[in-house]
Protein backbone atom coordinates (compact mmCIF):
# COMPACT_ATOMS: atom_id res chain seq x y z
CA UNK A 1 0.00 0.00 0.00
CA UNK A 2 1.30 3.45 -0.81
CA UNK A 3 1.29 6.45 1.49
CA UNK A 4 -1.99 7.46 3.10
CA UNK A 5 -4.33 10.10 1.78
CA UNK A 6 -5.85 10.91 -1.56
CA UNK A 7 -3.09 9.12 -3.50
CA UNK A 8 -3.13 5.79 -1.66
CA UNK A 9 -3.67 2.60 -3.64
CA UNK A 10 -3.66 -1.16 -3.15
CA UNK A 11 -2.17 -2.25 -6.47
CA UNK A 12 -0.04 -0.81 -9.25
CA UNK A 13 -0.03 -1.98 -12.87
CA UNK A 14 2.08 -0.87 -15.80
CA UNK A 15 0.53 -0.65 -19.28
CA UNK A 16 2.14 0.43 -22.52
CA UNK A 17 0.65 2.11 -25.57
CA UNK A 18 2.22 0.94 -28.83
CA UNK A 19 1.69 1.78 -32.49
CA UNK A 20 3.11 3.60 -35.47
CA UNK A 21 4.01 7.28 -35.44
CA UNK A 22 1.09 9.68 -35.72
CA UNK A 23 -1.75 7.30 -34.83
CA UNK A 24 -2.77 9.12 -31.62
CA UNK A 25 -0.96 7.31 -28.79
CA UNK A 26 -0.03 10.53 -26.97
CA UNK A 27 -3.55 11.91 -27.43
CA UNK A 28 -4.97 8.77 -25.78
CA UNK A 29 -2.49 9.07 -22.90
CA UNK A 30 -3.48 12.69 -22.20
CA UNK A 31 -7.19 11.91 -22.52
CA UNK A 32 -6.95 9.02 -20.04
CA UNK A 33 -4.61 10.58 -17.46
CA UNK A 34 -5.67 14.25 -17.61
CA UNK A 35 -9.21 13.99 -19.01
CA UNK A 36 -8.39 16.50 -21.74
CA UNK A 37 -8.18 16.00 -25.48
CA UNK A 38 -5.13 17.36 -27.28
CA UNK A 39 -5.78 17.07 -31.03
CA UNK A 40 -2.26 18.17 -32.01
CA UNK A 41 0.08 16.30 -29.64
CA UNK A 42 3.79 16.65 -30.43
CA UNK A 43 5.61 13.46 -31.40
CA UNK A 44 6.99 11.49 -28.46
CA UNK A 45 10.76 11.14 -28.25
CA UNK A 46 11.61 7.97 -26.35
CA UNK A 47 8.80 7.40 -23.84
CA UNK A 48 6.17 9.57 -22.16
CA UNK A 49 4.65 8.53 -18.84
CA UNK A 50 1.35 9.19 -17.06
CA UNK A 51 -0.60 7.78 -14.11
CA UNK A 52 -4.19 7.50 -13.02
CA UNK A 53 -5.79 5.93 -9.97
CA UNK A 54 -9.00 3.99 -10.59
CA UNK A 55 -11.28 2.05 -8.26
CA UNK A 56 -12.34 -1.54 -8.95
CA UNK A 57 -14.49 -3.49 -6.45
CA UNK A 58 -13.61 -1.00 -3.71
CA UNK A 59 -9.84 -1.29 -4.28
CA UNK A 60 -7.78 1.65 -5.53
CA UNK A 61 -5.47 0.71 -8.37
CA UNK A 62 -2.71 2.90 -9.77
CA UNK A 63 -2.21 2.54 -13.51
CA UNK A 64 1.12 3.58 -14.99
CA UNK A 65 0.66 4.32 -18.68
CA UNK A 66 3.77 4.38 -20.86
CA UNK A 67 3.47 6.00 -24.30
CA UNK A 68 6.19 4.64 -26.57
CA UNK A 69 7.59 6.50 -29.57
CA UNK A 70 6.32 5.13 -32.87
CA UNK A 71 9.35 6.14 -34.92
CA UNK A 72 11.56 3.30 -36.14
CA UNK A 73 14.74 4.85 -34.71
CA UNK A 74 13.36 4.57 -31.14
CA UNK A 75 12.25 0.91 -31.33
CA UNK A 76 15.43 -0.42 -29.63
CA UNK A 77 15.00 2.06 -26.77
CA UNK A 78 11.33 1.28 -26.19
CA UNK A 79 11.78 -2.50 -25.98
CA UNK A 80 13.21 -2.08 -22.48
CA UNK A 81 10.00 -0.35 -21.39
CA UNK A 82 7.94 -3.46 -22.21
CA UNK A 83 9.39 -5.35 -19.23
CA UNK A 84 7.00 -5.66 -16.33
CA UNK A 85 3.99 -4.46 -18.30
CA UNK A 86 0.66 -6.02 -17.34
CA UNK A 87 -0.75 -5.26 -20.77
CA UNK A 88 -0.52 -3.25 -23.95
CA UNK A 89 -2.88 -1.14 -26.01
CA UNK A 90 -2.08 -1.25 -29.71
CA UNK A 91 -3.23 1.87 -31.54
CA UNK A 92 -3.71 1.92 -35.31
CA UNK A 93 -4.98 4.44 -37.84
CA UNK A 94 -7.87 2.65 -39.54
CA UNK A 95 -7.80 5.12 -42.42
CA UNK A 96 -4.42 3.66 -43.46
CA UNK A 97 -5.19 -0.06 -43.11
CA UNK A 98 -4.28 -2.00 -46.25
CA UNK A 99 -6.70 -4.62 -47.50
C-alpha positions, 0 to 999 in steps of 0.5 A: 500500500502506498502512502496514506491520503488521496493518492493511496492505492492497493495495487499498481499496474504498468501498461504500454501504448504501442503503435506507429508514429502519428496514430494518436498514442499521446492523445490517448495518454493525455485523454486518459490521465488528464481527461483532456483531449489534445488534437495536435500532440507533439511526437513522443521522443523515447517514452512519455509517462502518465498515471491514473488511480482507478477504483475496482471493487472497492480497491484503488489501483494505480495505472502507470501508462507508458506512451512509446515512440512510434518512430523506427529509430526509437524501437530499440529504446522502447523494448526495455519499457515493455518489461514488467507491463501487465498489458498493452494497447495497440493503436492503429490508424484505420484510415491507413489499413491496407486490404 
